[in-house]
Amino acid sequence: MKNLYTGRALETLMGTVKEGFDNEKYISQQTESILKRVERFNNKLYLEFGGKLLYDYHAARVLPGYDPNVKMRLIKELKDRADILLCIYAGDIERKKIRADFGITYDADAMKLIDDLRSWNISVRGVVITRFENQPSAVLFKNKLERRGIHVYTHRFTKGYPTNVDLIVSDEGYGANERIPTEKPLVIVTGPGPGSGKMATCLSQLYHDYKSGIKSGYAKFETFPIWNLPLKHPVNVAYEAATADIRDFNQIDPFHLEAYGEACVNYNRDVEVFPVLRRILEKITGEPSFYKSPTDMGVNRAGFAITNDDVSKEASKQEIIRRYFRYRCEYAMGFSDKETVQRVELFLNDFNLKPEDRRVVIPARQAAQESLERNRGNEGIYCGAAIELPDGTIITGNNSPLMHAASSVVIHAIKHLAGIPDKIKLLPPNITDSIRKLKTEILDEKNVSLDLEEALIALSISAATNPAAELALEKIKELQSCEVHMTHIPTPGDETGLRRMGVNLTSDPNFSTNDLFIT
């Protein structure tokens, strides 16, 4: 059954979705800033490139209009003058750390990034496995890349780090790392997630360059926090919410304030490491550091490309709510601790936000309640889901013996977008019965209800003979970036399907089944 809520989201009150970021201005200013820094260091700069090169959906959510691939467009502008090194921490490979937005491990993400760069006609100079101690999974990853023709370098933990600068800047410290040959004036050093060893790789290269008489330089490129926005600006607080699990926090850069009398925002790890980093740079170069603060090191122009601050503020508040739901679910699944959840709750309180301020939350819960009331007396857990379409209309769905709530809401949404009446069925019984027979009689599964991936496969089969199904199938792309909420944590098939659609998904921290093992 479908419930339809007519209404407009804040961003659609004026009839069109508002944007708050100018990508072309950003690329222009960012390129100019980077090239000036390259010139400052005798045309050899190691640029620590933080954040995601591709599919930076966090930035796109908090800065409406931001192209998730704008950094790749920037690199393409610079590719004739830039080499790229990709760093990955051996410990992340060993413990199979997951990139949440794609649901893949960091080593798989690294390989995906290499493929993505190639699709943009950009090649990677080499992959650096940092803090390498012959971990079995890291060795396997290294072998896999080398046998596919990728240059792989291994760097050990730097002796003496972080306190013994004399040992760090010596042949036993950075000098023990293999020098990576580079040719171009700009070397972009990137990697999946924080702690990948990007900075150590840059400084190791710097050490080898100075020993060879090359006076190269180092700089940082991080999108968040945005240094020229206020400390408690929602965009910067949304970054804190996004990193609540690793305990990052924003602060006023005390070194910049002392040196220039100007309040700029940075984050704790950069501020904490700056005194050591400055001493290391001075030891390598043999002269006073060019940098007086961690903010000085940055070449970050995102704040200057914001064109509508109010839109960015509202979008960032919504992102804080999304993070709250995510951490609550991760806590229920054992991935996060209570302190992480409580920290994001404080951010909600700072802006007087409630979880229900996310427009799809209440309709999803109402859909679940209606399903429960209709089936009162029958055993089972009743789930609801809601999606907000681009025009502000909210469509709901719930689970049934035929399909999961995620499948229901997507089918209802694409039927609405295609203008298909409710009474027209997109999934004929002969197809759904065949899938259920496969699941129960051949694969011995208990759950016959179709998850989203299965429902989409059934829909694509139906589209071969059903023009209405074919029309509805074409509307799936219009769901990208739509807001979705579910009353229960999605099953793997639902989560994968929703992720591939590119929706912004949240859910209440409830399980859709009492079973401990969910397929």
Beta strands, then each sheet from edge to edge (+ up, - down):
strand 1: 4-5
strand 2: 45-49
strand 3: 82-89
strand 4: 98-99
strand 5: 104-105
strand 6: 126-130
strand 7: 152-154
strand 8: 186-190
strand 9: 217-221
strand 10: 250-252
strand 11: 265-267
strand 12: 384-388
strand 13: 394-398
strand 14: 483-486
strand 15: 504-507
sheet 1: 1+ 13- 12+ 14- 15-
sheet 2: 7+ 6+ 3+ 8+ 2+ 9+
sheet 3: 4+ 5-
sheet 4: 10+ 11-
end
